[in-house]
Amino acid sequence: MEESTTYFVVKRRALPDVLLKVVEVNRLLETQKVSSVQEAVERVGISRSSYYKYKEDIFPFHDSAQGTTLTLACRMDDEPGLLSDVLKVVAEFGANILTIHQTIPINGIASLSLSIQILDITSDVSAMVTKMEQQRGVHNVKVLGRE
């Protein structure tokens, strides 16, 4: 029976320390700041077996998102200019807005569905989502899907 591949988008704070260290080992190896896997795992403090167990299963979100379409869901207050502020964040990070759908507000809260294309010039997608969430009046931003 073949194992199916399922992906999850998880915030950094929810990840076990060992997975974050695997990402750091990969970064050290990619940037050639170390000469071997052994040197990298010793530097970050994990075993070689832990590294090899997870090395193909975890990677920074922004590295894998390039050239894809993300679908985001946002809940935000019904305030003039707030949608414009959220869209400015997407533009600031160099992503391309494909679709926008905002529901009619209920009890002063609107739901926004946003599809964005991640381009070669798009900077850190995680930072973009975080900055969107930090906008005054935005309750939350969730990544619903990725193609």
PAZADREN-142008 format. One record per residue: residue in one letter; x, y, z of N, C-alpha, C, CB in turn. Coordinates in steps of 0.001 Angstrom, whole numbers, padded with zeros to 6 digits, always signed. Glycine has a CB too. Layout:
N
aXYZXYZXYZXYZ/...
//
This chain:
147
m+000838-001178+000000+000000+000000+000000+000889+001249+000000-000957-000006+001220/e+000695+002106-000977+001513+003303-001105+001021+004391-000153+001499+003811-002555/e+001957+005056+000528+001623+006128+001458+001307+007393+000680+002775+006375+002457/s+000161+008011+000964-000172+009257+000285+000540+010414+000975-001705+009488+000267/t+000774+011473+000210+001438+012652+000747+000382+013682+001084+002478+013227-000254/t+000395+014134+002312-000504+015177+002772+000349+016300+003332-001515+014640+003837/y-000007+017540+002992+000747+018688+003465-000076+019482+004458+001175+019573+002297/f+000617+020118+005397-000006+020980+006386+000769+022286+006428-000049+020302+007787/v+000064+023362+006673+000718+024631+006938+000597+024835+008436+000079+025831+006112/v+001746+024926+009107+001783+025007+010560+002615+026219+010952+002362+023701+011187/k+002135+026974+011925+002921+028107+012409+004151+027594+013142+002074+029015+013336/r+005229+028366+013056+006525+028005+013649+006392+027605+015114+007503+029168+013524/r+005595+028329+015878+005497+028067+017317+004888+026697+017628+004670+029151+017981/a+004222+026078+016652+003602+024772+016866+004548+023615+016537+002343+024657+016027/l+005695+023912+015961+006623+022858+015545+007534+022419+016686+007465+023335+014371/p+007805+021116+016776+008793+020646+017752+010177+021196+017395+008820+019089+017803/d+010970+021400+018403+012308+021968+018235+013155+021172+017247+013016+022034+019576/v+013028+019859+017239+013861+019031+016358+013601+019378+014891+013589+017528+016609/l+012351+019677+014518+012056+020011+013121+012660+021356+012733+010543+020032+012886/l+012625+022305+013650+013244+023603+013382+014752+023452+013216+012929+024599+014514/k+015341+022544+013982+016774+022306+013871+017132+021621+012551+017257+021462+015045/v+016249+020766+012049+016468+020144+010739+016490+021219+009653+015367+019088+010436/v+015569+022184+009746+015555+023298+008791+016867+024070+008864+014361+024242+009067/e+017361+024280+010068+018627+025003+010244+019797+024215+009664+018876+025293+011732/v+019814+022900+009831+020873+022075+009234+020834+022217+007717+020717+020580+009646/n+019637+022130+007132+019514+022282+005679+020031+023646+005222+018051+022102+005245/r+019708+024694+005986+020171+026041+005634+021696+026117+005679+019558+027090+006587/l+022292+025544+006726+023750+025542+006846+024405+024808+005672+024172+024894+008171/l+023820+023685+005283+024376+022909+004169+024207+023644+002841+023706+021532+004093/e+023030+024267+002628+022768+024984+001377+023672+026200+001219+021309+025417+001315/t+023949+026881+002302+024781+028089+002239+026262+027766+002368+024373+029066+003332/q+026578+026484+002489+027954+025998+002591+028705+026619+003763+028699+026281+001303/k+027982+026842+004865+028624+027363+006076+029247+026244+006895+027614+028131+006929/v+028983+025011+006477+029595+023835+007090+030046+022916+005965+028600+023101+008065/s+030949+022008+006286+031485+021141+005235+030861+019750+005217+032970+021013+005398/s+030058+019416+006258+029471+018078+006293+028179+018085+007110+030473+017061+006881/v+027388+017036+006907+026172+016870+007702+026545+016739+009172+025361+015632+007229/q+027587+015992+009461+028019+015796+010850+028320+017128+011525+029256+014890+010904/e+029032+017987+010836+029364+019295+011402+028096+020124+011641+030328+020053+010469/a+027155+020072+010707+025920+020848+010827+025057+020358+011985+025127+020782+009526/v+024885+019034+012121+024042+018526+013206+024672+018785+014569+023789+017029+013027/e+025983+018718+014637+026660+019038+015894+026453+020506+016264+028163+018723+015791/r+026502+021372+015254+026348+022804+015510+024952+023139+016028+026633+023597+014241/v+023908+022487+015493+022541+022807+015933+022065+021933+017091+021582+022661+014771/g+022761+020836+017348+022431+020017+018513+021393+018938+018305+021973+020880+019575/i+021421+018281+017136+020552+017111+016925+021404+015955+016418+019394+017433+015913/s+020833+014763+016446+021559+013587+015965+021442+013479+014445+021024+012301+016641/r+022385+012774+013859+022328+012537+012407+021073+011762+012044+023581+011770+011927/s+020680+010820+012890+019488+010014+012584+018224+010880+012572+019334+008870+013610/s+018132+011848+013488+016981+012771+013479+016979+013589+012198+017011+013712+014715/y+018152+014058+011806+018244+014843+010577+017774+014022+009377+019689+015331+010357/y+018307+012824+009226+017954+011999+008063+016487+011553+008093+018862+010772+008000/k+015936+011409+009281+014531+011017+009402+013605+012097+008836+014180+010739+010873/y+013929+013377+009058+013021+014476+008704+013478+015370+007563+012804+015314+009886/k+014683+015184+007052+015258+016158+006120+014435+016388+004854+016623+015715+005731/e+013702+015416+004385+012885+015577+003178+011463+016022+003486+012848+014281+002405/d+011129+016125+004774+009746+016382+005157+009465+017785+005663+009349+015423+006189/i+010479+018603+005854+010238+019958+006350+011093+020938+005571+010537+020059+007867/f+010477+022068+005252+011170+023113+004510+010458+024425+004777+011219+022798+002979/p+011179+025525+004678+010535+026825+004903+009430+027058+003890+011565+027961+004829/f+008329+027565+004337+007154+027779+003489+007459+028688+002312+006019+028366+004304/h+008156+029794+002537+008409+030744+001460+009274+030150+000355+009070+031984+002012/d+010146+029204+000687+010974+028589-000347+010150+027733-001284+012068+027753+000280/s+009137+027068-000756+008358+026147-001571+007192+026811-002270+007856+025027-000729/a+006844+028010-001894+005643+028653-002411+005851+029325-003758+005150+029659-001427/q+007074+029586-004148+007351+030351-005344+006702+029725-006575+008845+030471-005547/g+006021+030566-007380+005382+030101-008597+004050+029422-008354+006288+029170-009311/t+003479+029550-007191+002225+028893-006871+001139+029916-006580+002403+027956-005684/t-000061+029402-006404-001201+030235-006034-001620+029873-004617-002388+030054-007033/l-001765+030879-003768-002237+030685-002405-003656+031206-002295-001311+031390-001387/t-004487+030496-001556-005816+030976-001235-005841+031280+000248-006915+029939-001625/l-006166+032530+000559-006196+032996+001940-007624+033339+002340-005273+034218+002126/a-007944+033125+003606-009232+033539+004165-008945+034517+005292-010070+032306+004677/c-009644+035639+005290-009455+036669+006311-010808+037023+006915-008768+037935+005711/r-010783+037343+008187-011946+037936+008857-011517+039312+009311-012458+037054+010072/m-012336+040314+008982-011942+041675+009328-013152+042561+009555-011066+042266+008238/d-012897+043650+010256-013958+044619+010537-014418+045274+009248-013476+045688+011540/d-015665+045694+009244-016226+046430+008108-015914+047911+008299-017775+046191+007978/e-014723+048300+007843-014275+049681+007980-013781+050178+006624-013157+049803+009059/p-014114+051420+006272-013619+051977+005012-012087+051951+004970-014133+053421+004823/g-011532+051491+003859-010085+051487+003658-009352+050258+004162-009514+052660+004307/l-010019+049413+004964-009321+048247+005520-008946+047237+004434-010192+047567+006580/l-009854+046964+003513-009539+046044+002411-008356+046584+001612-010774+045844+001484/s-008353+047864+001359-007246+048490+000626-005925+048302+001368-007522+049991+000411/d-005940+048444+002692-004720+048262+003488-004189+046832+003379-004989+048609+004959/v-005097+045853+003403-004690+044445+003291-004105+044183+001907-005894+043496+003558/l-004723+044708+000877-004233+044504-000488-002884+045194-000711-005260+045025-001500/k-002663+046311-000045-001369+047003-000135-000247+046130+000419-001418+048343+000624/v-000538+045361+001463+000471+044457+002032+000870+043414+000993-000065+043763+003319/v-000114+042855+000294+000176+041852-000745+001061+042471-001825-001144+041302-001373/a+000727+043678-002248+001519+044362-003271+002923+044682-002765+000817+045649-003715/e+003019+045090-001513+004307+045434-000912+005280+044253-000932+004104+045912+000522/f+004747+043031-000773+005586+041836-000765+005814+041271-002168+004959+040777+000116/g+005248+041916-003180+005511+041525-004567+004699+040354-005069+006931+041203-004719/a+003572+040065-004443+002700+038992-004930+001654+039589-005872+002011+038242-003739/n+001052+038745-006685+000061+039171-007660-001331+038740-007192+000379+038586-009061/i-002244+039673-007075-003611+039368-006648-004386+038828-007837-004314+040627-006055/l-004939+037622-007686-005703+036989-008763-007203+037164-008583-005369+035512-008842/t-007705+036880-007372-009139+037033-007107-009353+037620-005723-009870+035679-007234/i-010454+038358-005601-010860+038944-004321-012360+038717-004187-010494+040486-004232/h-012772+038187-003057-014199+038069-002777-014441+038434-001323-014720+036635-003083/q-015215+039482-001109-015551+039903+000250-017043+039718+000449-015132+041386+000512/t-017415+039085+001552-018829+038868+001840-019475+040142+002371-019001+037726+002849/i-020780+040143+002366-021523+041222+003002-021283+041095+004501-023063+041167+002649/p-020901+042185+005158-020593+042114+006594-021812+041699+007435-020073+043469+007079/i-021558+040862+008420-022574+040460+009388-022044+040855+010761-022893+038905+009305/n-022842+041628+011489-022420+042151+012795-021088+042899+012724-022309+041013+013796/g-020881+043606+011620-019689+044427+011477-018426+043681+011089-019447+045132+012728/i-018532+042367+010777-017377+041544+010402-017593+041016+008982-017170+040359+011416/a-016582+041183+008120-016632+040675+006752-015622+039549+006604-016351+041806+005722/s-015938+038612+005737-014998+037546+005388-014442+037847+004006-015685+036135+005426/l-013147+037636+003860-012466+037914+002607-011777+036647+002137-011450+039073+002763/s-011989+036303+000887-011260+035213+000252-010349+035862-000786-012238+034138-000401/l-009086+035508-000746-008100+036159-001592-007194+035100-002200-007278+037198-000792/s-007096+035103-003525-006151+034212-004201-005005+035062-004711-006834+033416-005371/i-003795+034658-004359-002618+035416-004785-001602+034487-005439-001979+036152-003586/q-000922+035028-006421+000128+034293-007108+001474+034718-006526+000076+034541-008650/i+002264+033727-006139+003597+033977-005608+004558+033999-006797+004013+032886-004542/l+005262+035103-006952+006159+035301-008088+007618+035189-007660+005905+036662-008738/d+008526+035219-008626+009959+035194-008329+010365+036375-007460+010771+035197-009622/i+009684+037500-007614+010034+038706-006865+009359+038781-005496+009667+039924-007671/t+008451+037827-005204+007735+037851-003925+008697+037543-002793+006563+036842-003926/s+008669+038409-001781+009503+038148-000612+008772+037195+000334+009866+039472+000115/d+009253+037034+001532+008809+036041+002502+007276+035992+002680+009461+036324+003832/v+006662+034894+002257+005210+034737+002320+004728+034692+003772+004778+033461+001577/s+005464+034041+004630+005083+033982+006046+005030+035380+006650+006071+033103+006837/a+006014+036199+006322+006033+037576+006825+004864+038373+006255+007367+038264+006473/m+004495+038107+005011+003359+038793+004399+002072+038468+005147+003227+038405+002918/v+001835+037194+005421+000631+036784+006141+000615+037390+007542+000545+035248+006221/t+001765+037387+008199+001861+037980+009533+001536+039469+009483+003266+037762+010122/k+002074+040171+008500+001807+041611+008398+000337+041873+008092+002693+042247+007313/m-000278+041016+007291-001715+041159+007019-002509+041026+008318-002189+040099+005985/e-002152+040038+009134-002838+039818+010417-002653+040986+011377-002331+038541+011069/q-001560+041704+011242-001257+042804+012149-001960+044102+011778+000218+043034+012185/q-002627+044118+010634-003350+045328+010245-004493+045580+011222-003888+045209+008794/r-004668+046825+011595-005752+047209+012493-007080+046780+011883-005739+048739+012765/g-007894+046060+012641-009203+045614+012174-009231+044219+011568-009709+046570+011180/v-008058+043618+011347-008005+042255+010811-007995+041290+011987-006744+042042+009892/h-008955+040365+012000-009073+039409+013106-008146+038206+012915-010523+038932+013238/n-008110+037665+011690-007197+036556+011408-007032+036379+009906-007710+035249+012048/v-005941+035707+009534-005658+035353+008147-005227+033900+008169-004550+036290+007499/k-005864+033081+007353-005517+031653+007287-005195+031269+005849-006674+030772+007836/v-004200+030422+005690-003888+029866+004384-004785+028655+004187-002368+029487+004260/l-005699+028746+003208-006634+027651+002957-006084+026611+002000-007921+028192+002414/g-005270+027056+001057-004769+026105+000083-003623+026663-000720-005866+025680-000835/r-002977+025755-001436-001835+026107-002278-001853+025218-003499-000491+025967-001509/e-001710+025807-004656-001630+025030-005909-000296+025251-006563-002763+025413-006883/
//
